[in-house]
Amino acid sequence: NIEANSDVKLLSQPSSSIEYLGMNMTKEHFKDQKVRQAINYAIDRDSLNLVATNGYGEVTDSVMNKQINGYTDDVTHYEYNPEKAKELLAQAGYPDGFSTSMVVGTSARSTEAQIIQGNLAEIGINMEITTMESTTLLEQINNGDYEMFIMSYNNTTGDPDTSLYMLFNSQVPASSGNRSFTNIPEVDQLLESARVETDNEARMKLYAQVQSILTEQAVWVPLYCVPNMVGLHSGLKGYTPHPLSNDVFDQLHYEA
């Protein structure tokens, strides 16, 4: 709609937010790494990104947005491969798939969920979708009363600790970020070491290791890096998008 309006122009740049599918790693099916990996292989993220963002988002394999310091692409890559997904499910003891559920909080994410539902059906996983009000959704997720969900996380500091410690350290409660209930001792140790490492290069190597482990363990399905999209009136001057989405508006003006 914005692109079709001659009075408005569309500005788009990468944001610091990532859209992801979370799995409750305390639930029976999702305790198994092979099941989580199968779901990663089963989802056609390129098609999902096209539907969700008109292609303005960027598919990523890391659990951390590409705009954040310390991001690495040296992780496990899960291309869309339903046959590989079926093989992994069979190895995990689910040759005929299983039934599961997903909770979502917005109509836009309901559309994403329907795409994922179709992808998972191709490998024998029957997924029921429940859409609910956001406060109820967060309460249910924080209580661990779910199997899968879709959410985004926005890092407003630009530091990898904000993305990785709060979301994947086992001592962090779901209400503060660890909504997948990730509990990987090696990740905990690396994250604690990174917090006291004073050499920045060494610190970033630790965060790269964390991303590699989390992706190989398939704790999430990273869907896409969320674009920062703004509709700007064609005569409005002085707007510059902020890379961390902390937009400043005090320079906005119209020329006389």
C-alpha positions as CSV (number, residue, x, y, z in Angstrom):
1,N,0.0,0.0,0.0
2,I,2.8,2.4,0.8
3,E,4.7,1.6,-2.4
4,A,1.5,2.3,-4.4
5,N,1.0,5.8,-2.8
6,S,2.8,8.6,-4.6
7,D,2.6,10.8,-1.5
8,V,4.5,8.4,0.7
9,K,7.9,6.7,0.3
10,L,9.0,3.4,1.9
11,L,12.2,3.3,3.8
12,S,13.5,-0.2,4.7
13,Q,16.6,-1.3,6.4
14,P,17.6,-4.2,8.6
15,S,16.6,-3.9,12.3
16,S,18.1,-5.6,15.3
17,S,15.0,-7.8,15.7
18,I,14.7,-11.5,14.9
19,E,11.5,-13.5,14.3
20,Y,11.7,-17.1,15.5
21,L,9.8,-20.2,16.2
22,G,10.4,-21.4,19.8
23,M,10.0,-24.9,21.0
24,N,9.5,-26.0,24.6
25,M,12.5,-28.2,25.3
26,T,10.9,-29.6,28.4
27,K,8.1,-31.3,26.4
28,E,8.5,-34.9,25.3
29,H,8.8,-34.4,21.6
30,F,11.2,-31.4,21.8
31,K,13.6,-32.9,24.2
32,D,15.0,-34.8,21.2
33,Q,17.6,-32.8,19.2
34,K,16.7,-34.8,16.0
35,V,13.0,-33.7,16.3
36,R,14.1,-30.0,16.6
37,Q,16.5,-30.4,13.7
38,A,13.7,-32.0,11.6
39,I,11.5,-29.0,12.2
40,N,14.3,-26.7,11.1
41,Y,14.6,-28.7,7.8
42,A,10.9,-28.8,7.3
43,I,10.1,-25.1,7.2
44,D,10.3,-23.2,4.0
45,R,11.7,-20.0,5.5
46,D,12.2,-18.3,2.1
47,S,8.5,-18.6,1.3
48,L,7.5,-17.6,4.8
49,N,9.7,-14.5,4.6
50,L,8.2,-13.6,1.3
51,V,4.6,-13.8,2.7
52,A,5.4,-12.2,6.1
53,T,7.6,-9.3,4.9
54,N,7.2,-9.1,1.1
55,G,10.8,-10.3,1.0
56,Y,12.1,-7.3,2.9
57,G,13.3,-9.6,5.8
58,E,16.4,-11.7,5.6
59,V,16.5,-15.4,6.4
60,T,19.1,-16.3,8.9
61,D,20.4,-19.5,10.5
62,S,21.9,-18.0,13.6
63,V,19.8,-17.4,16.7
64,M,21.1,-13.8,16.7
65,N,20.2,-11.0,14.3
66,K,22.9,-10.1,11.7
67,Q,23.1,-6.5,12.9
68,I,24.4,-7.5,16.3
69,N,28.1,-7.4,17.1
70,G,29.6,-10.9,17.2
71,Y,27.1,-12.4,14.7
72,T,28.5,-15.4,12.8
73,D,27.3,-17.3,9.8
74,D,29.6,-20.2,10.7
75,V,26.7,-22.3,12.1
76,T,24.6,-25.2,11.0
77,H,22.6,-24.4,7.9
78,Y,19.1,-25.8,7.6
79,E,18.0,-25.6,4.0
80,Y,14.4,-26.5,3.2
81,N,14.6,-30.3,3.0
82,P,11.4,-32.2,3.9
83,E,13.0,-35.6,3.1
84,K,15.9,-34.9,5.5
85,A,13.3,-33.9,8.1
86,K,11.5,-37.2,7.6
87,E,14.7,-39.1,8.0
88,L,15.5,-37.3,11.3
89,L,11.9,-37.9,12.6
90,A,12.3,-41.6,11.9
91,Q,15.6,-41.7,13.7
92,A,14.0,-40.1,16.7
93,G,11.3,-42.8,16.7
94,Y,8.5,-40.9,14.9
95,P,8.4,-42.4,11.4
96,D,4.7,-41.5,11.2
97,G,5.1,-38.0,12.8
98,F,3.2,-36.9,15.8
99,S,0.7,-34.2,16.9
100,T,1.6,-30.9,18.5
101,S,0.4,-27.4,19.0
102,M,1.4,-23.8,18.6
103,V,0.2,-20.6,20.3
104,V,0.4,-17.2,18.6
105,G,-0.7,-13.7,19.6
106,T,-1.4,-11.8,16.4
107,S,-3.2,-12.3,13.1
108,A,0.1,-11.7,11.2
109,R,1.8,-14.5,13.2
110,S,-1.3,-16.7,12.7
111,T,-0.6,-16.4,8.9
112,E,3.0,-17.5,9.6
113,A,1.8,-20.3,11.7
114,Q,-0.5,-21.5,8.9
115,I,2.5,-21.7,6.6
116,I,4.5,-23.6,9.2
117,Q,1.4,-25.9,9.8
118,G,1.4,-26.8,6.1
119,N,5.2,-27.4,6.0
120,L,5.0,-29.7,9.1
121,A,2.0,-31.6,7.7
122,E,4.3,-32.6,4.8
123,I,6.5,-34.6,7.2
124,G,3.7,-36.1,9.2
125,I,3.5,-33.5,12.1
126,N,-0.1,-32.4,12.8
127,M,0.1,-29.0,14.4
128,E,-3.0,-27.2,16.0
129,I,-2.9,-23.4,16.1
130,T,-4.3,-21.4,18.9
131,T,-4.5,-17.5,18.7
132,M,-4.9,-15.6,21.9
133,E,-4.5,-12.2,23.4
134,S,-0.9,-11.1,24.0
135,T,-1.0,-10.9,27.8
136,T,-2.6,-14.4,28.0
137,L,-0.1,-15.7,25.5
138,L,2.9,-14.4,27.5
139,E,1.5,-15.8,30.7
140,Q,1.0,-19.2,29.2
141,I,4.5,-19.3,27.6
142,N,6.2,-18.1,30.8
143,N,4.5,-20.9,32.7
144,G,5.7,-23.4,30.1
145,D,2.2,-24.3,29.2
146,Y,2.9,-24.6,25.4
147,E,4.7,-26.7,22.9
148,M,5.6,-24.2,20.2
149,F,5.2,-20.4,19.6
150,I,6.2,-17.6,17.3
151,M,7.8,-14.5,18.7
152,S,10.4,-11.8,17.9
153,Y,13.2,-10.5,20.0
154,N,14.7,-7.0,19.6
155,N,18.2,-6.3,20.8
156,T,18.3,-2.6,21.6
157,T,21.9,-2.5,22.9
158,G,23.7,-4.0,19.9
159,D,25.7,-6.3,22.3
160,P,25.6,-10.0,21.9
161,D,25.1,-10.6,25.6
162,T,21.6,-9.0,25.3
163,S,20.6,-11.5,22.6
164,L,22.3,-14.7,24.0
165,Y,22.5,-14.5,27.8
166,M,18.9,-13.6,28.5
167,L,17.5,-16.0,25.9
168,F,19.6,-19.1,26.5
169,N,21.2,-19.1,29.9
170,S,19.5,-21.9,32.0
171,Q,19.4,-19.7,35.1
172,V,17.2,-17.1,33.3
173,P,13.5,-17.7,33.8
174,A,11.1,-17.7,30.9
175,S,9.6,-14.4,32.1
176,S,13.0,-12.8,31.5
177,G,13.7,-14.4,28.1
178,N,14.5,-18.1,28.2
179,R,11.2,-19.1,26.9
180,S,12.5,-22.3,25.2
181,F,13.7,-23.5,28.6
182,T,17.2,-24.0,27.1
183,N,19.5,-25.9,29.5
184,I,22.9,-26.6,27.9
185,P,25.8,-26.5,30.4
186,E,28.4,-25.7,27.8
187,V,26.4,-22.7,26.7
188,D,26.0,-21.5,30.3
189,Q,29.7,-21.7,30.8
190,L,30.6,-19.8,27.6
191,L,28.1,-17.1,28.4
192,E,29.4,-16.6,31.9
193,S,33.0,-16.5,30.5
194,A,32.1,-13.9,27.9
195,R,30.6,-11.7,30.6
196,V,34.0,-11.4,32.3
197,E,36.2,-11.5,29.2
198,T,37.9,-8.1,28.8
199,D,39.5,-8.8,25.4
200,N,36.8,-8.0,22.8
201,E,38.1,-10.3,20.1
202,A,38.2,-13.2,22.5
203,R,34.8,-12.3,23.8
204,M,33.3,-12.3,20.3
205,K,34.8,-15.8,19.7
206,L,33.0,-17.0,22.7
207,Y,29.7,-15.7,21.4
208,A,30.4,-17.3,18.0
209,Q,30.8,-20.6,19.8
210,V,27.5,-20.1,21.6
211,Q,25.7,-19.4,18.3
212,S,27.3,-22.5,16.8
213,I,26.2,-24.8,19.6
214,L,22.6,-23.3,19.8
215,T,22.1,-23.7,16.1
216,E,23.5,-27.2,16.0
217,Q,21.2,-28.1,18.9
218,A,18.3,-26.5,17.0
219,V,16.9,-24.7,20.1
220,W,15.0,-22.4,17.8
221,V,13.9,-22.1,14.2
222,P,15.3,-18.7,13.3
223,L,12.8,-17.4,10.7
224,Y,14.1,-14.1,9.5
225,C,15.8,-10.8,10.5
226,V,12.9,-8.4,10.8
227,P,13.2,-5.3,8.6
228,N,12.7,-1.8,10.0
229,M,10.1,-0.4,7.6
230,V,8.8,3.2,7.7
231,G,6.3,5.0,5.6
232,L,7.6,8.6,5.2
233,H,5.6,11.5,3.8
234,S,7.3,12.6,0.6
235,G,7.8,16.1,1.8
236,L,9.1,15.3,5.3
237,K,12.8,15.9,5.9
238,G,15.3,15.0,8.6
239,Y,14.4,11.4,9.2
240,T,17.2,8.8,9.5
241,P,16.3,5.2,10.6
242,H,18.3,4.0,13.6
243,P,20.0,0.6,13.2
244,L,18.7,-0.5,16.6
245,S,15.2,0.8,15.9
246,N,15.7,3.6,18.5
247,D,14.4,6.3,16.0
248,V,14.9,9.9,16.8
249,F,12.3,12.4,15.6
250,D,13.6,15.8,16.8
251,Q,15.1,16.7,13.4
252,L,11.8,16.1,11.4
253,H,10.7,19.1,9.5
254,Y,9.0,20.4,6.4
255,E,10.9,22.9,4.3
256,A,9.1,26.2,3.8
